[in-house]
Amino acid sequence: MFLWGTATAAYQIEGAADEDGRGPSVWDTFSREPGRTRDGHTGDVACDHYHRWPEDVALLSDLGVNAYRFSLAWPRIQPRGSGPANQKGLDFYDRLVDALLAAGITPVPTLFHWDLPQALEDGGGWLARDTAHRFAEYAALAAERLADRVRMWITLNEPFVHMAYGYAMGVHAPGRALLAGALPAAHHQLLGHGLAVGALRAAGAGQVLITNNCTPVWPASDAEEDRAAARAYDILHNRLFNDPVLLGEYPDLSAYGVGRWDVVRDGDLEVIAAPLDGIGINYYNPTRIAAPSSDGLPFEDAGIPGYPTTAFGWPIVPDGLRELLVRLKDRYGEALPPVYVTENGCSQEDVPGPDGVVDDRGRIAFLERHVEAMERARREGVDVRGYFVWSLLDNFEWAEGYHQRFGLVHVDFATQRRTPKASYAWFRDFLAAGGRSEH
Ligand code: FCB
């Protein structure tokens, strides 16, 4: 069955930051520091999904999706990142899973969507190898409770973005700006992934995936310097996270000053390359890369002129999704497991009209054209088995706070009123017309 769904993440929607024994995460800490997020927004309340989840499950059910990707908040399940499970935290996801199953919706939880327990960050976070082992213990606790009903699991969400934004540039939690010093956060996340695959399988999980953020990389020109810079960027953004998982080896990191990588120990790559049942791919836009104009990184982002952009300023390039999927197939061949597009969507300045309607026709066009691009990739032989819209609800968009609206459903953050947008009706009709059964 082809999975058609929507995606969310715990810190972006749940709120209830201090309830039922939840511990602080790096995002609680970071978002409360002055100047870190736009207008100082935090996820303290977010969409109040922790209390309003029955309404949100009803929205999913009316939409007609057959799958829902969400994330488990590690600090709800292990408030300090180690030790026994907080049963109240698990109870929340237990109820959610049961309600989804009762509505005929396949639950697809992600174990880590960036909300590391603060206690683990205090011990070094993903720069510390120990965090990988803690992650596997947490995976086991979650699966022991839920794997009797949850078939499909995702370990990590976008380890590239977490490393780059959280540890290299410091624009996301935990706010560390270490540049190349952030690279160990890649290896330790991947090691955590591999260890978690084993823990999930031991607890009876059916299918296990990782979700990577991937981008087709375009050299700014045919000049060899630009092409070399594009290759270096492709290594950092795509191959650093796909190669070890799918091929059991790291790409050449010498452009980043890494020769023999001392954080990698014997046996780690075998753990990281544990067979998977699928790979999740999040696609938002291609990246155009030029040779660097100053010392430092081996590339420079050249921007993508000539395309329309989302409210976030991200270029809208639907065919980039086809290009990306076909490139993955070309690069990994038989080593590429079935692909699930686990996020795709756009932000818009959605304002309800006087009649209360949110006429987000730009989002409808965006989604239509990206689904078409995915279908072209399938016709070109890529085994794609799912597509999840980011996002069900407008939510806390990390450093942008509540300013970027990605939802099929509008949220008035003052009242928590949910209003399905025109794109929600479009997706519902698309699914009812066979979008969900034609595969
Ligand atoms: C992705 C994140 C997701 C959301 C979208 C817009 O990188 O995984 O949480 O913020 O971008």
Boltz pocket constraint, residues with backbone or C-beta under 6 A from the ligand:
constraints:
  - pocket:
      binder: B
      contacts: [[A, 9], [A, 12], [A, 157], [A, 158], [A, 161], [A, 213], [A, 282], [A, 343], [A, 390], [A, 396], [A, 397], [A, 398], [A, 406]]
      max_distance: 6.0
